[in-house]
Amino acid sequence: MGIILGIFFILHGLVHLLYAGQSGRFFELRPGMVWPDGSWLFSRLLGDETTRLLATIALALAALGFFAGGLGLFFQQNWWRPAVVGAAVFSASIFLLFWDGRLQALDEKGGVGLLINLVILVVVLLLKWPV
């Protein structure tokens, strides 16, 4: 079961890289998708271009955390759990801070990722799974 969960963490990290590509405007995940433009916190302070750069860097770091956690789990390292928990908390923070404050199209703004991060935290912290 640990191998499956490790693969899941790595795949979740890959999705963060897709969002990093979207935020950096290397490609569009969907036509017309503009996330993280209009962030309730950063766009007003920094402008959309700097907000996109900050989101790209943050998402790449979150992906790195999930990759490390997944590999740590594969190799049965004791540090895999803090790596995954840290990545999940950091990732959830990214999607909350870069959200535009609107409830439309939440799937394009990391809403699904936020829910996955919450499930990861419950499974890893509360259920202590895998043992």
N, C-alpha and C positions, 0 to 999 in steps of 0.2 A: 504493500500500500504506500510505503514511503516513496517508492520510485514514481508511482502515478502522481502523488502530490508534488514531488520535485519537478516533474515534467509540467504540471499545471502552473507552478510558480514561474518557471522559465517562460512558458507561453504567455502568462499574464505580463511578464516583463516585455515580451515582444510586442504586445498590444500597446504598451507604454511607448515603445519606439515608434509605432505607427502614429500615435498621437503627437509625438515629438516631431515627426515629419510633417504632420498636418500643421502644427503650430509654427514650425519654421518655414512653412509654405514651400517645402520641397515637392509636395504633391497634395492633392485633395482627396480625403477619404470619401467624401461625397460632394457632388457638384453644389456649389453655393455654401458649403460649410465654412464658417468664418471663425470658429473657436480658436483661440481665446480672446478674440477682439471683443471689446465691450465689457471686460472684466470689471465687476463691481468695485474691486479694490485697486488693481494695478493700472488699468487703462486711464483712469482719471488722473492718476499721479504721474505715470510714466509715458503715456501714449501707447497706442496699439503696437507699434513696431518693437519697442523695448519690452512690452508685455509678452509679445510672441517669442522674443529671444529668451527671456527669463523662463517662460513655460517650457521651451525646448530643452534648456539646460536642466531644469528641475525634473522633467519627465525622463530624460536620459539617466539621471542619477537614481530615480526610482526604479527604472528598468535594471540598472546595475545591482541595486539591492535585491530585487527579485531573482536575478540570475545567480548572484552569490548565495542567496538562501537556498535556492533549488539545488545548486551544486553541493553546498554544505550538507544538505539532506541526503543527496546521493552518496556522498563519501562519509556519512555518519559523523559529522563534526558537531560538537556541542554548540557552536555559535550559529547554527542555521536558524534557530528559532528567533533570537534577537534580530538577526538580519531581516527575516521575513516580516516580523512585527514592525520594525522600524520602517521598512519599505512600504508596508500597508498604511501605516499612520501618515507617513510623508505623502504618499500618493493621494490618500483621502484629502489631506490638507491642500494639495495642489488643485484638485478638482473643485473644492469649496472656495478657495481663494481666487481662482481664475474663472469662476462661474459668472455669468452676466446678470444673475438675479431673476431671470425669467424661467417660467416652468415649461415653456414650449421646447420640444426637441431635446429633452434631457439626455437621450442616448447619444447625441452628438457632442454633449458637453461633459461627458464622463460620468453620467448618472449610473450606468450599468457598472462601470469600474468602481464607483463608490460603493455600490451594493456588494460587489465581489470582495472588496477590501474589508467590509464589515463582516462578511461571512468568514474570510480568512482569519480575522481577529478572534471571532467566536471559536472557530475550530482549533486554532493554535493556542490561544490563551486560556479560554474557559474549558474547553473539552480536552485540552492537552493532547491533541491527536496529531500525528501518530505518536504512540508511546515509545 
